[in-house]
Amino acid sequence: MITEDQVGEIQPQQFQLGEAFAYQLDQQDPLKALRSEFYIPSTAEGKEEYYFCGNSLGLQPKRTQDYINEVLTNWSQRGVKGHFQGDYPWLPYHEYLTEQMASLVGAKPCEVVMMNSLTVNLHLMMVTFFKPTAQRYKIVLEDHAFPSDHYAVTSQLDYHGISATEGVQLLTPKPGEELLDEVDILNLIESEGDSIALMLLPGVQYYTGQVLDLKAITEHAHRKGIIVGVDLAHAAGNIELQLHDWNVDFACWCSYKYLNSGPGSIAGCFIHERHVTNTQLKRFAGWWGHDKASRFAMMSQFQAIPTAEGWQLSNPPILSLAAIRASLDTFALAGGIKPLRKKSIKLTGYLVFLLSQLADAISIITPKHPVRRGCQLSLKCCVPHLTGKQLFEQLDLQAVTTDWREPNVIRVAPVPLYNSYYDVYQFVQILKSIVLKGTINHG
Ligand SMILES: *Cc1c(COP(=O)(O)O)cnc(C)c1O
């Protein structure tokens, strides 16, 4: 985790307004060279965009094409023998990713595997870890969870004959508030814990950008015998995670957001060490999860690999794995997640500082404390006669790519791998001009 000390090093008072200061911050940035590792999208006129949408689709590392081409070449030259030959044979290809991916999420290599997609992995994990009984049958989910998580949870409950009304225990902010209060979550665990089988929590909440104290919540939940799963869609590659030490039971994440592995690229799955060695755990099985030594003996009796790999079903799409490998090597150039997170806190802190000039027009719903957020800020437009949606569209016309989330939020994610301080400066300049115009036009 980022300590309070590190946060203290980069307090907002050290920021200044003005373009020259943005350039200065970029000059002093030890990670500034990484931007050139990425393709930055441009407008029809050939102008580079200010891209703040890495929370939705991360940009393409330039090396990705080479890594994918390596697979294509191996295939064209060797056909089926590519499984066993070439610089990166396909049979163990997923293993090339494990160590780096595990380090990004704070896990041991035996706890991590890349497979399927995020929602599929959520289902597979619930097949293993959601074991409702007459007394303990509820799943805790935040009210504002991503729709796919709602659908996965309610369909799992339905599969066990439990209605959503009975089985879903929603976490909601206090009336009139946007953020979850951790004390409410701990209280819920105290009061309802005996009926809760599973909690599915966000690593970074996709709408507000809130980061929960997963360590404390997991500890409380475990004391009550509750399984804790985490959806890390917006956390992996964004914040520092210690999944192993926090004792989380399982976690799932996609690789196309902060992990820059391309649209629909395959997902990650974490299963804690204390579970993976239990090969008797019930699961939906496939041949790729079967003991490697005897996989090709083609026996009909399933024998699970005693690591997270034991949950794999099929041989994975190597082209997608190649893109993930390229992305992980880009993270390695940065020195891993720690230096990136350090820059991220400063970059987002700078954005908060610049936005404070527009406090009457733009409110930030994301938590104020850097430890309680990732790089994303969620903004609400409070200008009369200018809706949030209109503001979002105006930004887009001026080459600023953000994203719009119903009902009322513009999400802005300065990504430390490829966004510059100058990007952030320009974003606020453009935002300011739109907001001022909106105000002047309507008096
Ligand atoms: C992006 C996202 C998903 C997407 O699920 P896929 O299965 O990858 O399509 C799910 N949950 C959350 C919280 C997300 O942010």
The ligand as a Gaussian input file, in Angstrom:
#p B3LYP/6-31G(d) Opt

LIG

0 1
 C      -15.590000      -3.566000     -17.020000
 C      -16.275000      -4.305000     -15.953000
 C      -16.859000      -5.559000     -16.194000
 C      -16.865000      -6.131000     -17.599000
 O      -17.071000      -7.499000     -17.607000
 P      -16.583000      -8.404000     -18.838000
 O      -16.971000      -9.750000     -18.399000
 O      -15.108000      -8.188000     -18.985000
 O      -17.291000      -7.942000     -20.068000
 C      -17.421000      -6.229000     -15.120000
 N      -17.422000      -5.695000     -13.873000
 C      -16.891000      -4.471000     -13.634000
 C      -16.909000      -3.911000     -12.256000
 C      -16.317000      -3.740000     -14.669000
 O      -15.827000      -2.526000     -14.436000

